[in-house]
């Protein structure tokens, strides 16, 4: 059985589906509810209500179920700090991560796949970003800052704790169950506008988008499948993998992909040519797991719009 923290969430739920399709039973670790979430009710999954920072509750999951692997996607970060002490919040974040190592050792788990982010590259570029590229040490947003801390801990623990920790640097991910708006890229908001046949509302983005703005975008069904492959592979030769499409997709590309199925869709974005473009190299992931994305931008847009029009909110 594979324990998936954050298994009811956006990327987590698709990872659970991919693991189930590969013949694995999954145990979801959820903070808020002890029931199987409605969007996963069609799967033979189990639920344990616990917080990753509560070691006793976490270890109790291993007493109920024979856990053989862990995919750790739960967001245990001191963000946003609405109230309380940021030092205490940082302690809880670190405890949540280290508890994965404690549980893995207690259960004899061989591999823990942890969700990192494209943000650790810090906007470096242009060109292909490989996993052995030195990461910028500057402190930016709290998410990539702590993900870099967790990656360093993963490398140490893989050597010292007899458990393989694998960092999955997840690229910009969109699709069913995703964020609206996603504060960092426009694709989800564009798809929602097409599904509703309305003008796009891009006011929720951190920075105003331009037609040429590009990011390595991966459809969430591919993201979940890649994470499942990393968990289930017989042998992994590295501790860090880019989980991505392997190419950059611009906002203009997304609009063109949407218009292939929705010719009346219109979205005018200002132009800002000459911006550096980067993407994540997926040579490692392909070589060690056989992963190849199944959804290009056109297929992803069509699938997502159909999902939204079927009555799903996001």
C-alpha positions in Angstrom: 0.0 0.0 0.0 1.2 3.5 -0.8 0.5 6.3 1.7 -0.2 9.6 -0.1 -0.2 12.7 2.0 -2.3 15.4 0.4 -3.9 12.6 -1.5 -7.3 14.4 -1.7 -5.7 17.5 -3.2 -5.2 18.7 -6.7 -2.0 16.8 -7.7 -2.5 14.2 -5.0 -5.8 12.9 -6.2 -4.5 12.4 -9.7 -1.5 10.6 -8.2 -3.8 8.3 -6.3 -5.7 7.5 -9.5 -2.5 6.7 -11.3 -1.3 4.5 -8.5 -4.6 2.7 -8.4 -4.5 2.2 -12.2 -1.1 0.6 -11.7 -2.6 -2.0 -9.3 -1.7 -0.3 -6.0 -3.9 0.3 -2.9 -3.6 3.8 -1.5 -4.0 5.2 1.9 -4.8 9.0 2.0 -3.6 11.0 4.9 -6.0 13.9 5.5 -6.1 16.6 8.1 -9.7 17.6 7.8 -11.9 14.6 7.3 -11.9 10.8 8.0 -14.0 10.0 4.9 -13.0 9.2 1.4 -13.5 12.4 -0.6 -16.4 12.4 -3.1 -14.1 12.8 -6.1 -12.2 9.6 -5.2 -15.2 7.6 -4.0 -15.0 5.4 -7.1 -11.6 4.1 -6.0 -10.7 1.4 -3.4 -8.8 3.8 -1.2 -8.5 4.1 2.6 -8.3 7.3 4.7 -6.5 8.1 7.9 -7.2 11.5 9.5 -4.0 12.9 10.8 -1.6 15.8 10.4 1.9 15.1 9.2 3.3 17.1 12.2 1.5 14.6 14.6 4.0 11.7 14.7 1.9 9.4 16.9 -1.2 9.8 14.6 1.0 9.2 11.6 2.6 6.1 13.0 -0.8 4.7 13.8 -1.5 4.6 10.1 1.2 2.0 9.7 -0.4 -0.1 12.4 -3.6 -0.2 10.5 -2.2 -0.7 7.0 0.9 -2.3 5.6 2.5 0.8 4.1 5.2 0.0 1.5 5.8 3.4 -0.1 5.1 7.1 0.6 4.3 10.0 -1.8 4.5 13.1 0.3 2.5 16.0 -1.2 0.9 17.6 1.8 1.7 21.3 2.0 3.5 21.6 5.3 4.9 25.1 5.0 4.8 28.3 7.2 2.7 30.0 4.6 0.6 32.0 4.8 1.4 32.9 8.4 -1.9 34.6 9.3 -1.4 34.4 13.0 1.1 32.9 15.5 4.9 32.8 15.5 6.7 32.3 12.2 9.4 30.4 14.1 6.8 27.9 15.5 5.3 27.6 12.0 8.8 26.8 10.6 9.3 24.2 13.3 6.0 22.5 12.3 7.0 22.5 8.7 10.3 20.8 9.4 8.7 18.4 11.8 6.1 17.4 9.2 8.9 16.6 6.7 11.1 14.7 9.2 8.1 12.7 10.4 8.0 11.2 6.9 11.5 9.9 7.5 10.6 8.6 11.0 7.5 6.8 9.6 9.4 5.4 6.6 12.1 3.9 8.9 9.5 2.5 11.3 7.6 0.8 8.5 10.5 -0.4 6.5 9.5 1.8 3.5 12.2 1.8 0.7 11.3 5.0 -1.0 9.6 8.4 -0.2 8.8 10.6 -3.2 8.4 14.2 -2.1 6.9 17.0 -4.0 9.2 19.9 -4.8 8.6 22.7 -7.3 9.9 24.3 -10.5 10.2 27.4 -8.3 13.5 26.1 -6.9 15.2 27.1 -10.2 14.3 30.7 -9.4 13.5 31.7 -12.9 16.9 30.8 -14.1 17.4 30.4 -17.9 17.1 30.6 -20.8 17.1 27.0 -22.1 16.7 23.6 -20.6 17.0 23.3 -16.8 18.6 20.1 -15.7 18.5 18.6 -12.2 22.2 19.1 -11.6 22.1 22.8 -12.3 23.2 24.8 -9.2 20.2 26.3 -7.6 20.1 30.0 -6.6 20.6 30.6 -2.9 18.7 33.8 -2.8 15.6 33.8 -0.6 12.4 34.5 -2.6 8.9 33.2 -2.1 8.5 30.9 1.0 7.4 27.9 -1.1 10.6 27.4 -3.1 12.7 28.5 -0.1 11.4 25.7 2.0 11.4 23.2 -0.9 15.1 23.8 -1.3 15.6 23.1 2.4 13.6 19.9 2.1 15.6 18.9 -0.9 18.9 19.3 1.1 17.4 17.2 3.9 16.3 14.6 1.4 19.8 14.2 0.1 21.2 13.8 3.5 18.6 11.3 4.7 18.9 9.2 1.5 22.5 8.6 2.5 22.1 8.3 6.2 18.7 6.8 6.9 18.4 3.7 4.7 15.4 5.2 2.9 15.6 6.6 -0.6 14.2 10.1 -0.7 13.3 11.3 -4.2 12.7 15.0 -5.0 10.1 15.5 -7.7 10.5 19.1 -9.1 6.9 19.6 -10.4 6.4 22.0 -13.2 3.4 24.3 -13.8 0.5 22.0 -13.5 -3.1 22.6 -14.6 -6.3 20.6 -15.1 -9.2 19.1 -13.2 -9.3 20.1 -9.5 -6.7 22.8 -10.0 -6.4 26.3 -8.6 -8.5 29.2 -9.8 -7.0 31.5 -10.2 -3.5 30.1 -10.2 -1.5 33.0 -9.0 1.6 32.2 -11.1 0.3 31.3 -14.7 -2.7 32.1 -16.8 -3.6 28.7 -18.4 -6.3 27.7 -15.8 -8.1 31.0 -16.0 -8.0 30.9 -19.8 -9.6 27.4 -19.7 -12.3 28.4 -17.3 -13.2 31.4 -19.4 -13.4 29.2 -22.5 -15.6 26.7 -20.6 -17.9 29.5 -19.5 -17.8 31.3 -22.8 -16.8 34.5 -21.0 -13.9 36.9 -21.2 -10.9 35.8 -19.2 -10.4 37.3 -15.8 -6.6 37.4 -15.2 -6.6 39.9 -12.3 -5.7 37.2 -9.8 -2.2 36.6 -11.2 0.8 37.9 -9.3 2.1 39.7 -12.4 0.1 40.9 -15.4 0.4 38.2 -18.1 1.7 38.7 -21.7 1.3 36.6 -24.8 4.9 35.5 -24.9 5.1 34.5 -21.2 6.1 30.9 -21.2 6.3 28.1 -18.7 6.9 24.3 -18.7 3.2 23.3 -18.4 2.1 19.7 -17.6 -1.4 18.5 -17.5 -2.2 17.2 -14.0 -3.1 13.7 -15.2 0.4 13.4 -16.6 1.8 14.9 -13.4 0.1 12.2 -11.3 1.2 9.4 -13.6 4.8 10.6 -13.4 4.8 10.7 -9.6 3.3 7.2 -9.5 6.1 6.0 -11.9 8.7 7.5 -9.6 7.2 5.6 -6.6 6.9 2.3 -8.4 10.1 2.1 -10.5 12.3 -0.8 -9.6 15.4 1.3 -9.7 16.0 5.0 -9.7 19.5 6.2 -10.4 19.0 9.7 -9.0 17.5 11.5 -6.1 16.0 14.4 -8.0 13.8 14.4 -11.1 12.1 17.1 -13.1 8.4 16.2 -13.5 7.4 18.3 -16.5 6.6 18.3 -20.2 10.1 19.0 -21.4 9.2 22.1 -23.3 7.9 25.6 -22.8 4.3 26.6 -23.5 3.4 30.3 -23.9 0.1 32.0 -23.1 -0.3 32.4 -26.8 0.2 28.7 -27.3 -2.5 28.0 -24.7 -4.9 30.3 -26.4 -4.2 28.7 -29.8 -4.8 25.2 -28.2 -8.1 26.3 -26.7 -9.2 27.8 -30.0 -8.6 24.5 -31.8 -11.7 23.2 -30.0 -13.3 26.5 -29.2 -12.9 28.7 -32.3 -15.0 31.5 -30.9 -12.8 31.9 -27.8 -11.0 35.3 -27.7 -8.3 36.4 -25.3 -6.1 39.4 -26.1 -2.9 39.7 -24.2 -0.3 42.4 -24.5 2.9 41.5 -26.2 6.3 41.6 -24.6 8.8 39.9 -27.0 12.3 39.0 -26.2 11.7 37.4 -22.7 14.0 34.5 -21.8 12.3 31.1 -22.1 13.2 28.1 -20.1 11.8 24.6 -19.6 12.6 21.5 -17.5 14.7 18.7 -19.0 13.0 15.4 -18.4 15.8 13.1 -19.7 16.3 11.5 -16.3 12.6 10.9 -15.8 12.1 9.4 -19.2 15.2 7.1 -18.9 14.4 5.8 -15.4 10.6 5.5 -15.6 9.7 5.5 -19.3 7.5 8.6 -18.8 6.2 10.5 -21.8 3.4 13.1 -21.5 0.1 11.9 -23.0 -1.5 15.3 -23.2 -0.2 18.1 -25.4 -1.7 21.6 -24.9 -4.5 21.0 -27.4 -5.5 17.7 -25.7 -5.2 19.1 -22.3 -7.3 22.2 -23.1 -10.1 20.0 -24.6 -10.1 17.6 -21.7 -10.1 20.3 -19.0 -12.9 22.3 -20.7 -15.0 19.2 -21.1 -14.5 18.5 -17.3 -15.6 22.0 -16.4 -18.6 21.9 -18.6 -19.7 18.6 -17.0 -20.5 20.7 -13.9 -17.2 20.7 -12.0 -16.2 23.9 -10.4 -12.5 23.7 -11.1 
